[in-house]
Amino acid sequence: MIRELTLILLLMSVSYSQGNAQSNTETRHRARYYGITPGILQTGHWNAITDVPGVKVGQVTLIKGDSVRTGVTVIIPHSGNMFQEKVPAGVYVGNGFGKITGTTQIEELGNMETPIALTNTLNVPIVANAMIDYMLNFPGNENVQSVNTVVGETNDGYLNDIRGRHVHAEDVEKALQIAASGSVAEGNVGAGTGTICMGFKGGIGTSSRVLPQSKGGYTVGVLVQTNFGGILSIDGAPVGKALDTYYMSGETNYKVDGSCMIVIATNAPLSSRNLKRLAKRSFLALGSVGSFSSNGSGDYSIAFSTDTATYVPYESKSPVQEVPRLSNDDMSPLFLAVKEATEEAVYNSLFMAQDMKGYHGHEVKALPLEKTLAILKHYRIIK
């Protein structure tokens, strides 16, 4: 009781000094900047999905007038011809209330032959069509007559005029053209421009983990598009409850349904079966941050390997493929890595997002930094 009273007084003090609203120009940083370091493993250089060799990310953000708040994010596993050199992949469905394309063929064949695109729900067909054009026009694909493109989504209709379907083919083409390795923009960008997470502004987030050499030295990178609800917990601290912003808290505007897209890359030589197992473990992180995959949440995880020795050629010179495969017994370190990276990616999506006002004057506030940090200090998560 004394501890809770202390926290209430602390938050009242922060509220007084901070004011009632955050500025859209507020400088925000990633979770690790504030001392939030979930897990025990080391991050990669960029602490992003692009730490996995060969992976590139491109994003186009559409903020127009008072109603357009959306965009597209593309993840490219390698810079070659993905149709001719497919990558092993696996998909896990946490809750299937979604409109994702291309997953049944991944499930059946165990590989992926296009980059992954993320956008809003009603733009999936338009983005898929643009991705098909991109692959058909890729040098070497002149005779291709079938393409299985992968497009995921979340619904940004609260902040965005989703019925306007404002993401066009040229936006997808631009995202593909500007895709690069290195640091990745987070928060209100790309497919995360109009999303909401845990009652606060959500968005794009990313993180990575590198295994020690004794465990293979492999890298696992994760990128998330967060648009789901629940009861926010940050590294074990009950932040959502302390801020009185959580599902069933009495807040009539709280949005619990939404969705979360999780994209996982690794350079470990994994079979499609073990990639699906890796994808499955990412949902442990959603539970850690406070999600319970509500009825209306489309929660999907897609994992792929970039190890060139595991590529699946479109036309093989031999009926038998001999490829390296990490054993089941060596998967546990990767399971830990994906859980940690997914959790931090979600935090980054929240910490980097800004307040946003959009469609019909709807407004969603970003996670309040000062109050959140005070809570984390109170629970000794940070110093």
C-alpha positions as CSV (number, residue, x, y, z in Angstrom):
1,M,0.0,0.0,0.0
2,I,2.8,2.4,0.9
3,R,4.6,1.5,-2.4
4,E,1.5,2.3,-4.5
5,L,0.9,5.6,-2.6
6,T,4.5,6.6,-3.2
7,L,4.0,5.9,-7.0
8,I,0.8,7.9,-7.1
9,L,2.5,10.9,-5.5
10,L,5.4,10.5,-7.8
11,L,3.2,10.6,-10.9
12,M,1.3,13.6,-9.6
13,S,4.6,15.4,-9.3
14,V,5.6,14.5,-12.8
15,S,2.2,15.5,-14.2
16,Y,2.5,18.9,-12.6
17,S,6.0,19.5,-14.1
18,Q,5.2,18.1,-17.5
19,G,1.8,19.6,-18.2
20,N,-1.3,18.0,-19.6
21,A,-0.1,17.2,-23.1
22,Q,3.1,16.3,-25.0
23,S,4.4,18.4,-27.8
24,N,4.7,16.8,-31.2
25,T,8.2,18.2,-31.5
26,E,9.3,16.4,-28.3
27,T,12.7,14.7,-28.7
28,R,12.2,11.0,-28.2
29,H,14.7,8.1,-28.0
30,R,14.6,4.4,-28.2
31,A,14.0,2.3,-25.1
32,R,17.6,1.4,-24.6
33,Y,18.6,5.1,-24.3
34,Y,16.6,5.2,-21.1
35,G,18.3,2.1,-19.6
36,I,15.6,-0.4,-20.6
37,T,17.5,-3.5,-21.5
38,P,15.2,-6.5,-21.6
39,G,16.9,-9.9,-21.6
40,I,20.6,-10.9,-21.3
41,L,21.8,-11.1,-24.9
42,Q,23.8,-8.4,-26.8
43,T,22.2,-6.3,-29.5
44,G,23.7,-6.0,-33.0
45,H,25.4,-2.7,-34.1
46,W,22.2,-1.1,-35.2
47,N,19.9,-2.9,-32.8
48,A,17.7,-3.5,-35.8
49,I,16.5,-6.2,-38.2
50,T,19.2,-4.8,-40.6
51,D,21.9,-6.3,-38.4
52,V,21.2,-9.5,-40.2
53,P,23.5,-9.5,-43.2
54,G,21.8,-8.6,-46.5
55,V,18.5,-7.4,-45.0
56,K,17.2,-4.0,-46.1
57,V,14.2,-1.9,-45.0
58,G,12.4,0.8,-47.0
59,Q,9.6,3.0,-45.8
60,V,7.2,5.6,-47.3
61,T,5.2,7.7,-44.8
62,L,2.0,9.3,-46.0
63,I,0.8,12.3,-43.9
64,K,-1.5,14.5,-45.9
65,G,-4.1,17.1,-44.8
66,D,-6.1,16.1,-41.7
67,S,-7.1,12.6,-42.7
68,V,-4.2,10.6,-44.4
69,R,-2.0,8.9,-41.8
70,T,-0.7,5.7,-43.3
71,G,2.2,4.2,-45.4
72,V,4.1,1.2,-46.4
73,T,7.2,-0.7,-45.0
74,V,9.1,-3.2,-47.0
75,I,11.6,-5.8,-45.8
76,I,14.0,-7.2,-48.4
77,P,15.8,-10.5,-47.3
78,H,18.5,-10.2,-50.0
79,S,19.3,-7.9,-52.9
80,G,19.3,-10.6,-55.5
81,N,16.5,-12.1,-57.5
82,M,14.2,-13.5,-54.8
83,F,12.1,-15.4,-57.2
84,Q,15.1,-17.2,-58.6
85,E,16.8,-17.5,-55.2
86,K,14.0,-18.0,-52.6
87,V,14.7,-18.0,-48.9
88,P,13.4,-20.6,-46.4
89,A,10.6,-19.2,-44.3
90,G,8.0,-20.1,-41.7
91,V,4.7,-18.4,-40.6
92,Y,3.0,-18.6,-37.2
93,V,-0.5,-17.3,-36.7
94,G,-1.2,-16.1,-33.2
95,N,-4.7,-14.9,-34.0
96,G,-6.0,-15.1,-37.5
97,F,-8.2,-11.9,-37.6
98,G,-6.2,-10.5,-40.5
99,K,-5.9,-10.0,-44.3
100,I,-2.4,-11.1,-44.9
101,T,-1.5,-12.6,-48.3
102,G,1.0,-15.3,-49.4
103,T,1.2,-17.3,-46.2
104,T,-0.4,-20.5,-47.4
105,Q,2.3,-21.1,-50.0
106,I,5.0,-20.4,-47.4
107,E,3.3,-23.0,-45.1
108,E,3.1,-25.5,-48.0
109,L,6.5,-25.0,-49.6
110,G,8.5,-23.6,-46.8
111,N,10.0,-20.7,-48.7
112,M,9.4,-17.1,-49.7
113,E,10.0,-15.6,-53.1
114,T,9.3,-11.9,-52.7
115,P,10.2,-9.2,-50.2
116,I,7.6,-8.6,-47.3
117,A,5.5,-5.5,-47.4
118,L,3.4,-4.1,-44.5
119,T,0.6,-1.6,-44.9
120,N,-3.0,-1.0,-43.8
121,T,-5.8,-3.4,-44.2
122,L,-7.6,-2.1,-47.2
123,N,-4.4,-1.3,-49.1
124,V,-3.2,-5.0,-49.1
125,P,-4.5,-5.7,-52.7
126,I,-2.9,-2.5,-54.1
127,V,0.4,-3.2,-52.4
128,A,0.3,-6.8,-53.5
129,N,-0.3,-5.8,-57.1
130,A,2.7,-3.4,-57.0
131,M,4.9,-6.1,-55.5
132,I,3.9,-8.5,-58.3
133,D,4.8,-5.8,-60.9
134,Y,8.2,-5.4,-59.1
135,M,9.0,-9.1,-59.3
136,L,7.7,-9.6,-62.9
137,N,9.9,-6.7,-64.0
138,F,13.0,-7.9,-62.1
139,P,15.8,-8.8,-64.5
140,G,15.7,-12.5,-65.1
141,N,12.0,-13.0,-64.5
142,E,10.8,-12.3,-68.0
143,N,9.2,-15.7,-68.3
144,V,7.7,-15.8,-64.8
145,Q,3.9,-16.5,-64.8
146,S,3.2,-16.9,-61.1
147,V,4.3,-14.9,-58.1
148,N,3.4,-15.5,-54.4
149,T,3.8,-12.0,-52.8
150,V,3.7,-11.5,-49.1
151,V,1.8,-8.5,-47.7
152,G,0.8,-8.0,-44.1
153,E,-1.4,-5.4,-42.5
154,T,-2.9,-3.7,-39.5
155,N,-6.0,-1.5,-39.4
156,D,-5.2,2.2,-39.0
157,G,-8.8,3.4,-39.6
158,Y,-9.0,5.4,-36.4
159,L,-6.4,7.9,-37.4
160,N,-6.4,7.3,-41.2
161,D,-9.0,7.6,-43.9
162,I,-8.6,3.9,-44.6
163,R,-11.4,3.7,-47.1
164,G,-9.4,6.2,-49.3
165,R,-6.8,3.5,-49.9
166,H,-4.1,6.2,-50.1
167,V,-1.1,3.9,-50.6
168,H,-0.4,3.6,-54.3
169,A,1.9,1.6,-56.5
170,E,4.4,4.4,-56.7
171,D,4.7,4.5,-52.9
172,V,5.6,0.8,-52.9
173,E,8.1,1.2,-55.7
174,K,9.7,4.1,-53.8
175,A,9.9,2.0,-50.6
176,L,11.6,-0.7,-52.6
177,Q,14.0,1.7,-54.3
178,I,15.1,3.4,-51.1
179,A,15.4,0.3,-49.0
180,A,18.8,0.2,-47.2
181,S,20.7,-1.5,-44.5
182,G,21.8,0.4,-41.3
183,S,19.5,2.3,-38.9
184,V,15.7,2.0,-39.3
185,A,13.3,4.8,-38.7
186,E,10.7,3.9,-36.0
187,G,7.5,5.2,-34.5
188,N,5.1,7.1,-36.8
189,V,6.7,5.9,-40.1
190,G,5.7,3.7,-43.0
191,A,3.1,1.1,-42.1
192,G,3.1,2.3,-38.5
193,T,2.1,5.9,-39.3
194,G,-1.5,5.5,-38.1
195,T,-1.3,2.7,-35.6
196,I,-2.2,2.5,-31.9
197,C,-0.6,0.2,-29.3
198,M,-1.7,-0.4,-25.7
199,G,-3.8,2.8,-25.7
200,F,-0.9,4.9,-26.9
201,K,0.5,5.8,-30.3
202,G,2.1,2.7,-31.8
203,G,4.2,2.3,-35.0
204,I,7.2,0.6,-36.4
205,G,9.8,-0.8,-34.0
206,T,12.9,-3.0,-34.4
207,S,15.6,-4.7,-32.4
208,S,18.2,-7.4,-32.7
209,R,20.2,-9.9,-30.7
210,V,23.5,-11.6,-31.4
211,L,24.4,-15.0,-30.0
212,P,27.8,-15.5,-28.4
213,Q,30.2,-17.5,-30.6
214,S,29.9,-20.5,-28.3
215,K,26.2,-20.6,-29.4
216,G,26.9,-20.1,-33.1
217,G,27.3,-16.3,-33.2
218,Y,24.1,-16.0,-35.2
219,T,22.0,-12.8,-35.4
220,V,18.3,-12.5,-35.0
221,G,16.6,-9.3,-36.1
222,V,12.9,-8.3,-35.6
223,L,10.7,-5.6,-37.0
224,V,7.2,-5.0,-35.7
225,Q,4.1,-3.0,-36.8
226,T,2.3,-2.5,-33.5
227,N,-1.5,-1.9,-33.4
228,F,-2.8,-4.0,-30.5
229,G,-4.2,-3.6,-27.0
230,G,-3.8,-5.1,-23.6
231,I,-2.3,-4.1,-20.3
232,L,1.1,-2.5,-21.0
233,S,4.1,-4.0,-19.1
234,I,7.6,-2.7,-19.6
235,D,10.3,-5.2,-18.5
236,G,8.0,-6.4,-15.8
237,A,6.7,-3.0,-14.5
238,P,2.9,-2.5,-14.7
239,V,3.1,0.7,-16.7
240,G,-0.4,0.5,-18.2
241,K,-2.1,0.1,-14.8
242,A,0.0,2.9,-13.2
243,L,-0.9,5.2,-16.0
244,D,-4.6,4.1,-15.8
245,T,-4.6,3.3,-19.5
246,Y,-5.4,-0.3,-20.2
247,Y,-8.1,-2.6,-21.5
248,M,-11.2,-2.7,-19.2
249,S,-9.9,0.2,-17.2
250,G,-13.1,2.2,-17.8
251,E,-11.5,4.2,-20.6
252,T,-14.2,4.2,-23.3
253,N,-11.8,5.1,-26.1
254,Y,-9.4,2.3,-25.4
255,K,-8.8,0.2,-28.5
256,V,-8.0,-3.4,-27.7
257,D,-8.5,-4.9,-31.1
258,G,-6.0,-4.0,-33.8
259,S,-3.2,-6.4,-34.9
260,C,0.5,-6.9,-34.8
261,M,2.8,-7.9,-37.6
262,I,6.2,-9.4,-36.6
263,V,8.9,-10.0,-39.2
264,I,12.0,-12.0,-38.1
265,A,15.3,-12.4,-39.9
266,T,18.2,-14.6,-39.0
267,N,21.4,-15.7,-40.7
268,A,21.2,-19.1,-38.9
269,P,20.8,-22.0,-41.4
270,L,17.3,-23.0,-40.4
271,S,14.8,-25.3,-42.0
272,S,11.3,-23.9,-42.7
273,R,10.1,-26.1,-39.8
274,N,12.5,-24.5,-37.3
275,L,11.7,-21.0,-38.7
276,K,8.1,-21.6,-37.9
277,R,9.2,-22.6,-34.4
278,L,11.2,-19.4,-34.2
279,A,8.2,-17.4,-35.3
280,K,6.1,-19.0,-32.7
281,R,8.4,-17.9,-29.9
282,S,8.0,-14.3,-30.8
283,F,4.5,-14.4,-29.3
284,L,6.0,-15.0,-25.9
285,A,7.2,-11.4,-26.1
286,L,3.7,-10.1,-26.9
287,G,2.6,-11.7,-23.7
288,S,5.4,-10.1,-21.8
289,V,4.5,-6.6,-23.0
290,G,0.8,-7.2,-22.0
291,S,-1.0,-8.4,-25.1
292,F,-3.5,-11.3,-25.0
293,S,-4.3,-11.4,-28.7
294,S,-7.9,-10.1,-28.5
295,N,-10.6,-11.5,-30.7
296,G,-10.2,-8.7,-33.3
297,S,-6.4,-8.7,-33.4
298,G,-4.7,-10.2,-36.5
299,D,-1.3,-11.3,-35.0
300,Y,1.1,-12.9,-37.5
301,S,4.8,-13.7,-37.3
302,I,7.0,-14.4,-40.4
303,A,10.5,-15.7,-40.0
304,F,13.1,-16.2,-42.8
305,S,16.8,-17.2,-43.1
306,T,19.3,-15.2,-45.1
307,D,22.0,-17.9,-45.1
308,T,22.9,-18.2,-48.8
309,A,23.6,-21.9,-48.4
310,T,19.9,-22.4,-47.6
311,Y,18.5,-20.5,-50.6
312,V,16.0,-22.5,-52.7
313,P,16.7,-22.2,-56.4
314,Y,13.7,-21.8,-58.7
315,E,15.4,-24.1,-61.2
316,S,17.6,-26.7,-59.6
317,K,20.3,-28.7,-61.5
318,S,19.8,-31.6,-59.2
319,P,16.6,-33.2,-57.8
320,V,18.2,-33.5,-54.4
321,Q,19.3,-30.4,-52.4
322,E,22.0,-30.7,-49.7
323,V,21.8,-27.8,-47.4
324,P,23.1,-27.1,-43.9
325,R,20.5,-27.2,-41.1
326,L,20.9,-26.2,-37.5
327,S,19.9,-29.0,-35.2
328,N,16.8,-28.9,-33.0
329,D,19.0,-29.1,-29.9
330,D,20.7,-25.8,-30.9
331,M,17.5,-23.8,-31.4
332,S,17.1,-22.7,-27.8
333,P,19.5,-19.7,-27.9
334,L,17.7,-18.5,-31.0
335,F,14.3,-18.8,-29.2
336,L,15.7,-16.6,-26.4
337,A,17.0,-14.1,-29.0
338,V,13.7,-13.7,-30.8
339,K,11.8,-13.3,-27.6
340,E,14.1,-10.6,-26.4
341,A,14.3,-8.8,-29.7
342,T,10.6,-8.8,-30.2
343,E,9.9,-7.4,-26.8
344,E,12.4,-4.5,-27.3
345,A,11.1,-3.8,-30.8
346,V,7.6,-3.3,-29.3
347,Y,9.0,-0.9,-26.7
348,N,10.9,1.0,-29.4
349,S,7.7,1.4,-31.4
350,L,6.1,3.0,-28.4
351,F,9.0,5.2,-27.2
352,M,9.7,6.5,-30.7
353,A,6.1,7.3,-31.6
354,Q,4.8,10.9,-31.4
355,D,1.3,12.3,-30.6
356,M,-0.9,12.1,-33.7
357,K,-4.1,13.8,-34.7
358,G,-5.9,12.5,-37.8
359,Y,-9.1,11.3,-39.4
360,H,-12.3,13.0,-38.0
361,G,-10.1,14.9,-35.5
362,H,-9.2,11.7,-33.7
363,E,-6.1,12.1,-31.6
364,V,-3.8,9.5,-30.0
365,K,-1.2,10.5,-27.4
366,A,2.2,9.0,-27.4
367,L,3.5,7.1,-24.3
368,P,4.1,9.9,-21.8
369,L,7.9,9.7,-21.3
370,E,8.4,11.4,-17.9
371,K,5.6,9.5,-16.2
372,T,6.7,6.2,-17.7
373,L,10.3,6.7,-16.7
374,A,9.1,7.6,-13.2
375,I,7.2,4.3,-13.0
376,L,10.2,2.4,-14.2
377,K,12.4,4.0,-11.6
378,H,9.9,3.3,-8.9
379,Y,9.9,-0.4,-9.8
380,R,13.8,-0.3,-10.2
381,I,13.7,-1.3,-13.9
382,I,16.0,1.7,-14.6
383,K,18.1,3.9,-12.3
